[in-house]
Each structure stands twice: as C-alpha cells, then as structure tokens.
Amino acid sequence: MRIWGPLAAVCLGTFMLLVDVTIVLVALPAMSESLGSSLSQLQWVADGYALAVAAALLGAGMLADLHGRRRMYAGGLVVFALASVACALSPDMAVLIAARIVQGLGAAAMFTATLSLISTLYSGRRLALAFGSWAAVAASASALGPILGGLLTQTLDWRWIFYVNIPVTVIALVMTFRYIPRTPPPVRDASRRLDVPGVVLFAIGAGGSVYALTEAHVQGWVSAGTLVPLGAALGAFVAFVRVQQRSRHPLLDLSLFRRPAFTAAMLTIAVGEGTVYGIMPYTSLWLQSVQHLSPLAAGLVVLPHALAAASVAVLGGLRKRKPSPRSGAALGLALAGLGVGAQGFLGPGSGWPVLVGGLALSGVGMGLIFQVAAALALGSVPAGHAGTASGTYSTFEQLGYAFGVAVFGALAVSTMTTSLRGKVTDPVVTAQSLSGGGADSLLAQAPAAQRASLEHTLHAVFATGHNTLALTAGAVALAGAALVLWLSRGPREVRPTAAGETTSDAQPATSAID
C-alpha cells in the first residue's frame, strides 16, 4: 500500500468533489418540485458550488504550500462533509444554495492539495501511472455524476445525493491519515503570507461576473441589476491584476502565463469544462422535461461519455510515450468540440439516441484533456509552488464550468424567447419556465384544445435552444484547439530537476515515491 494507499486516498476525495459538480444535474427537476425554484436558482445550485471552488482555490493553494498539503486536504474533507449534511437538510432553495457554496469551499481545500500531493509523492513511471489514474478518476467522476444522481434521486430522494458523501468522507479521512505522510512546507521566506486582498478581489470578480450572467435573462442585459455587478466584477479583476503585479508573494503568479505550455494547459481545461459540461444541465432538462425520461434513465444516457473519458484517461496514463502539449491538448479540445457540436441537431421529434454519438466523442476528448492538462500544468513550476500551480489549474477548471453554465443559460433563454415570439402570449416568461424544465406545467395551464399544438411548439423551441448551445459550444472548443496549437507552436520548455536531470513541462518530476 506504500504506492497505492496514498493514491487511493487522494483519488477518493477527487472523485467525490468532482462528482458533486455534476451529480445535481439530473436532480434539478426533483429539487424544483420539492422546494420550488426559478431557472436562476437552479443555475446557482450548480454554479454556486463551482464558483466557490474557483474563488477559494488560489488562496487554498497558497495555504497548502505554507502549512502542509495533507493538513489542507483533511480539513477540506471535514468542511465538505458538514456542508453536505446542510445541503441534504435544506428546507428551501436559499439554504441549499448557501450550503452548496460552503461545500465548494471545502472542495477547494481538497482539490488544491490533490495534484500537488501526487506530484510530490511520485516520480518517473509511477508518476505517469499516478497521473493516469487521477485523470481517469477526474474524467469518470464528472461524467458519472449524472448517473449516480439519477440513481439516488429515483430510488431514494434527491437529498441522498448529499447524504452519500458522509461515509465516503469518513473512509477518505481514515486513508489520508494512514497512508499519506506529513508534507511539511519547504523552507520559505518567513514574510510569505496569504494574499487576503487578492482572495477578496478575485472572489468579487468571479462571483460578480457569474451573478450578472445568471441574472441577465431575468433583469435584462442593460438593467442596473446586470450592469452594476458586471462593472464591479470587471473593476475587481483589474484591481486583482494590479495587486498581483505589486505583491512580493502573489496569489496568482502572472509570470507563469509567459510559459506557453502553462497557458495552453489553463486554456485547455477551462474551455473543455465550459463547453462540454456547461451545456449538460440543459441537456438533462431536455431529457427529463421534454423526453420524460426518469432521473436514472437521463443519467444513463451520458454513460457513453463517462466510459469514453475514463478509458482514454487510463490508457493515456499507461502509455510510455506521452502526447505532446501541442497534439494532446489541441486534439482533446478538437474532439470535445466535434462531440458537443454533434449534439446540436435535435428536432421536435428527436429522441435521446441522437445524443449518444456526440456524448461518446466528447468523452474521448475530455479524457485526453484530463490526461494532458494536469501533468502539463504541474510540470511548469518548482516543487515548492506545486500547491499554487494546482490551485491555479483547478481554478480555471471550475471557472470554465461556472461561466459555461451561466453563459449557456442566458443564451438558452434568449434563443427560446426569440423562437417563441408570435407563438405564445408572453414569450419571455414562457422561455424562462421552459428552460428551467417547466414544459409540463406550461402544458397543464393551457386549454385542453391547444395542448397538442403547444406541446409540439415547446418541443421544437427547446430543441432549437439546445442546438444553439451545442453548436456554439462546439465552435468555441474548436477555436480553443486552434489557439492551443498557436501557443504551443514553439519547442517545449525544459527545466532541471533536483537530481540534475532534465524534464519537459509535460512531466512533473519531484517525488517521495519512486
């Protein structure tokens, strides 16, 4: 267990925190029925968690470097478990959203420590195997979330998607203290402290921008409720950059982005998460509210994606010859873009099988992305800053997802509103209800003589909205692939290891287990 024990402990926590990003997707209709909610509230159930993870990751990464990665990982597990209980016991949507945000803070502490623990505990072929195993877990977790959520929601209740975290957390804690050695921080400048202003400014910037995008379809794009938080977010981001440039120990080392490999890794994971998983909440709503699939059946529809992503990640980790940043990242984004774009050809009479091919292809792309981007990011920094680099990578991953959900939600309502003009009395209200999974309630309110024609209209409008999301996401991913190719057009950077050997940016090289 000297080799597999630490990896199992890290991967168990990784699986749990990433499952919770997408496990809520197929449970959204059940939550809405149980607690009553608008589309914006449903978006915040998904986005609040991801946004909290993203906002806290940079600070958590620095704390992990300063105070030890095992301590940060274990503390995150405890916070995550307590917040999961609060989610399960939530009496209304406001409490649920607040608990999801706290849950995200615990997940941030866990997530920032996982990659840095792997990079410092393993080296050589075992490091490649460890990263392959981690990538397989990461790829399968995001994709299996809807399946597990559907199973628990249908057989028990939506609250069990949170209760199930408790025993898993206990097991992960026991394994952490038994198998992961203490990781005291390296010798460092005593003046290095947590960049509190940077944490606050980044949280305001990320939270304000996602809030503005989420509420825009309700309050209007030019309303004060949208422009004020958006302006505050942009101002906070500008101030954040200036603070980081002047800081002796910045929260986000902007100089890292001068390395093409590091920048390519950040772009790859953010675009991949935002495009592939950003539209998945709306795919789930289409499957359940239009196709009338059960939560479990809706989750099983994405099984080809999960299997493809996990298989590619595992096989990639076992290969002795690793894909270069240019081929691996760009190919992964291109396949993800083609796969998600292939899901953009629904019609009013389409069934769920039309999605399967695209889901599988996007799974291949994401499996490759998870395999390449993580190793690429960690290989770009000294060992003493592995926690900060891990936090930056994970921040971009969660920001990509959070912005994807928010942007595609606004686009969905806008597209559906346009399609409904001239067909219903109030296209705006109808579009908001339809995009939030309210097709059945809209039909129930209509006169009996008009229900058949209205049902066809709603199915056609939802299909048009979903097609717009999928094709837009596919185009963005393909553009991202082209940009990654451009960024990585030069030779790979090579840095010396502690042993005097050389290693490329694609291969981290510090460890305790070899």
N, C-alpha and C positions, 0 to 999 in steps of 0.2 A: 504493500500500500504506500511505500515511500514515493512512488511515482504517481500512482492513480488516485491515492487518497486526497491530496491537495487539489488535483484537477477535478475530481468528483465534487468536492465541496464548493469550488468556485463555479462549476457548471450548473450545479443545482440551484444556486442563487440566481445565476444569469437566466436560467430557464424560467424561473418563477417571475422575475421582474419584467422580462420581455413578454411572457405570456399575458401579463396583466395590461400590456399596451393594447392588445387586440382581443382579449377574452371578452371584453364588454360589447364587442360589435354586434354579435347576434343576440345579445341580451337587451339591447336598446329598446326594441318594441315592448318587451315584458316590463322593463323599468318604466317606460312611458305609461303603460296601462296601470301599473301598480301605484306609481307616485304622481302621475300627471306631469307632463313636461312639454316644452316647446322644442323646435329644432335647435335653437341656440343652446338650451340646457343640455340636450343630448350631445351636442358637439363638445360642450365643456366637460361632460363625463369622460370623453375620450381625450380631449385636448388638455384638460386641467392636469391630468397625470403626466402626460408627455411634456407639457410646458414646465411643470415643477421640476421634473428630472433635468431638463435642459438648463433651466435657470440656476440650479444648485450644483451642477456637475463641475463647473470650473472651480468654484470655491471648495468643493469636496475633494477635488483632485489635489489642490494645494495642501489641504489639511492632511490628506493621506501621505503626501511627501513629508510633511512636517512631523506628524505624530504616529506614523505607522499604518500600513495598509490593512493588516489583519484587524486591528482595532476599529478602523473605519468600516470595514466590511461587516464585522459583527454588530456594531452599533446600528448600521443601516438595516440589518435583518430585524433587529428588535423594533425599530420605528415602523418598518414596513408591516410587521405582524400586528402591532397595535392599531395602526391605521386601517388595516384590512378588517379588523373587528368592527371599527367605527363605520366603515362602508357597509358592512353586512347589516348593521343595526339601524341604518339611516331611516328616519321617519319621513323625509321629504328630499326633494332634489337639491336644495341648498346645502343640507348637511352632507349629502352624498358627494357633491362637488368639492366641498371643503375637505372632506376626508380623503378624497382622491388626490388632492393637492398635497396633503401631508404624506400620503402613501408614496407620492412621487419624490418627496424629499428623502425618504428612507431608501427608495430605489436608487437615487443619485449617489448616496454614500456607498451602496453596494456596487453599483455599476462602475464607478470610477476606480474602484480597487481591483476589479476582476482582471482587466487586461494587464495592469501593472504587476499584479501578483504572478500571472503566468510568465511575463517577460523577465521577471527576476528569479523565478523558481526553476526555469527550464532553459536548456540551450541545445544547440545542434539539432540532431534528428528528433530528439524528444520535444524540442521547442516546436518544430514543424508539426509533429503529431498533436501536441497540446493545442496549438492554434487551429489545426484542422478540427479537432474535437469541439473546441469552443465555438468555431464558426458553424459547425453542424448544429450545435445546441441553439445558437442565436438564430440561425435560419429557420429551424424547425419550430422554435418557440413562437415567433411572430406569426407563422402560418398555422400552427396547431391551436393557437388561442381561440379562434372562432369555433373550432371543432369541440374543444373542451368546454367552452362557454355554452355551446348549443346542447351538449350532453347534460351538463349540470342544470341548465335552465329548464330543459324539457323534463328531466327525470325527477328533479328536486324543486329548485326555485332559483331565481336569479341571484339571490343573496348568497348562495353556495359558491358562486364563482369567487367570492372573497373569503368565506369560511375555509375553503380548501387550502388557503395559504398558511394557515396556522400549523398543522402538522408538518408541512414541508419546511417551514421556518425552523421548527424545533430540530428536525433532522440536520438541516444545514448548519445550525449553530453547533451541534454536537460534533459534526465532522470538521468544522472550522477549527475549534479548539483542540481537537485530537490530532489532526493531520497537517494543518498549516503552521509552520514555525513562526515565531515572532519576527516581525520585519521592522527592526528599529530604523528610524530615518538615517540617511547618510550624514556625514559631517557636513554642516552647512553654516552659512552666515547667520549669526545669532540675531541679526536685525530682520531676518525674513519673517514676515507676519502675513496673516490672512488679509487680503485686499478687500476690506469691507466696502469702501466706496465703489470699487469695481463690481462686487457682487450685487449691490443695490442697483446700480445703474444698468447692469446687464439684465437683471430681473425686470426692471421697469420697461426697458426697451423691448424685450421679448414678450412680456405679458401685455404691454400696451398695444403692440402691433397685432398680436393674435386676437386680442379683445376687439380691436377695431374691425378686423376682417370678419370675425364671427358675428358681430352685431350689425354690420353694414347692410345686410339684406333686410333687417328689421327696421332700422332707424334711417336708412338711406345713406348713400355714399357721400353726399355733400352736407349732411346734418352735423350739428355740433357734437352729437354723441359718437360720431365716427371720426371726425377730423381732429377733435381735441385729443383723444387718446393716441391717435396716429401721430399727431405732431409731437406729443410728449414722448412717444416711443422713439421717434427719429432724433429728437434732441438728446435723449438719454444715450442712444447709441453713439452719437457724435462725442458726447462728453466721456463715454466709456473709452473710446479710442484714444482721446487725449490723455486721460488718466493713465492708461496702459503705457503710452509712449513716454510719460514722465516718471513712471514708477521704477524704482530700483529693482523690485521683485514683482513684476506684473502678474496679474491673474491669468491673462492670456498673452503669451509671448508672441507678439506680432511678427517678430523676425523669423519665426518658424515658417510663415507663409512665403518667405523668399525661396524656400526649398520647393521646387516643382512637385516632387513626389509627395510631400506632406499636403500641399494644396490640392493635388489630384485626389488624395485619399479623402479629404474633407468634402470635396465636391461630389465624389462618387457616392459616399454613404448618405449625404443629405438629399441628393436628387433621387437616389434609388428609393429611400424610405418615403420621401414626399410623394413620388409618383405612384409607386406600386401599392403602398399601404394607405396613402392619403385618400384614395378613392374607394377603399374597401368598405368603409361604413355605409356608403351609398349603394354599393353592390349588395351588401347584406340586407339593407332596407328594401331593395328591389326584389330580392329573392323571397322575403317574407311577406311584404305588403302587397306585392303585385303577383308573384308566383304562388303565394300562400304555402310556402314550404315551412315545415316546423323548424324551430331553432337548431335541432340536431341535423336535420337534412340540409339546412343552409350552411352549417359548418362543414358538413361532409363535401359540399360542392368544391371547397377550396383545398381538399385533401391532395389533389394532384400537385398543387403549388407547394404544399408542405413537403411532400415526398421528393419532388424535384430539387427543392432548395437544400434539404438535408443531404440528399445523395451527392449532389455536386460538391457541397462543402466537405463532406467526409472524404470523397475521392481526391479532392484537391489537396487535403491535408496529408494523404498517404503518398502522393506523388513526390518523387525525389526532385524532379525538375519543376520548379515553381513558375507560374506565369509571371512575366514582367509587368511592372506597373502599367505600361502602355497597353499591352494586349489584354491583361486580366481585367483592369478597371474599365477600359473602354468597351471591351467585348461584353462584360457583365451589364453595363448600362444599356448597350445597344440591344441585347437580348431582352432585358427588362422592358425597354421601350417598345419593342416589337410585340412582346407578350401583352402588355397592358393596352396597347393600341388595338390589338386583335379583339379585345373585349368591347370595342366601340361600334359594333354593327348589329345592335338589337333592333327588333321591330315590335309592333304591338302584340304580335302572336308568338314571339320567340320564347323558348323555354330555357331552363338552366344549362342544358348540354352545350349550348353555343358558347359558353364561357370557358369550358374546360381546357381547350387547347391553349388559349391565351394565358390562363392561370398557370398551366404547366410550364409554358415558355418563360413567363416572368419569374417563376420559381427557379428555373435554371440560372437566369440572370442574377437573381438575388443571392443564390448560393455562391456564385462566383464572386460577387461583390463582398459578401461577408468574409470569404476566404482571403481575398487580396487586401482589402482596405485596412483591416485591423492590423495586420502584420506590417503593412506599409507605414501606417501612422506611428506605431511604436518603434519602428526601426529608424526613425528620423531624429531621435532625441537621445541625450545621455541618460544613463540608468537612473541618476538621481532625480530626473524630471519625468520619469515614466508615468507617475500619477497625474501630473498636469497634462501630459500628452493624451493619456487615456481619457481624462475628463473632457478635453477638447474634442476628441473623436466622438465620444458618446453624446456630447452637447450637440454637435452637428447632426448626429443621427436622430436625436429626439426633436430638435428644431425642425429638421426636414419633415418629420411626421406631423408635428403640430401645425406647421404652416401649410402642409398639404391638406390636412383635414379642413382647416379654416378657409383656405383659398378655394378648394373644390366645393365646399359647402355654399359659399357665396356664388360661385359660378353655377351650381346646380339650381339654386333658387332663381337666379337671373335668367337662365335658359328656359326653365319651366314657366316663368312668368311670361316671357315673350311668346312661347308656344301656346299659352292659354288665352292670350288676348283675342277677344271676339268669340270665344267658345264658352266662357263662364262669366258670371256677373262680376266677381271680384277676383281677377287673376292673381293678385299679389298674395292675398290670404290663402287662396287655394293652393298656390305653389308652395307656400311655407308649410302648409299641412301635408301636402303630398310628399314633399322632400323629407319630411320628418316621419314618414311611414303611416300617414293618415288616410290612405286610399279607401279603406273600408268605412271609416267614419264619414268621409265625404259622400260615399255611395248611400250610406244609411240615411243621410239627411236629404237626399234628392227624392223627388216624386217617383213613385214606382214606375211610371210610364217612361221616365227619362233615364233610368238606371243603366239599361243596356248600352245606350249610346254614350253615356257619361263614362262607363267603365272602359269602353274602347278608347275614348279620348284620354283618360288618365293613364292607361297603359301606354299609349303612343307617346304622350308627353314625358312620362318617366323614362321611357326608352330613349327618347331624344336627348333628355338631360344626361342620362348615363353615358350615351355615346359621345356627347360633347366632352364630358370629363375624361373618358378613356382616351379619346384621340388627342386631347390637349396634353394629358399626362405622357402619352407615348411620344409626342413631338418634343416635349421638354426633356425627356430622358435621352432621346437621340441627339438633341443639341448638346446635352451634358456629355455624352460619349465623344462627340466631336471636340469639345473643349478639353476634355481629359487627354485626347490624342495630341492636341496642340501643346498642352502644358508639359507633356512627357516626351516631347519630340527630341530632347537632348539626351546625353548619356546619363545613366543613373549615378547619383551621388554615392560616394563610398566613404565611410568613416572608420577609424581604427577602433578596435575593441581593447578591453583592458589587458588582454593577453598579447597584444601587438599584432594580431591578425587583422584582416580587413573584412568588412561585411557591407553589403549593399543596404539601401534604405528599405528594401523589401524583407529584410531578415533581422529581427531583433537579436541581440547577442549577449545578454547578461543573464546569469542564472545561478541557482544554487543546486540544481539537479541536472546532471548530465549523464 
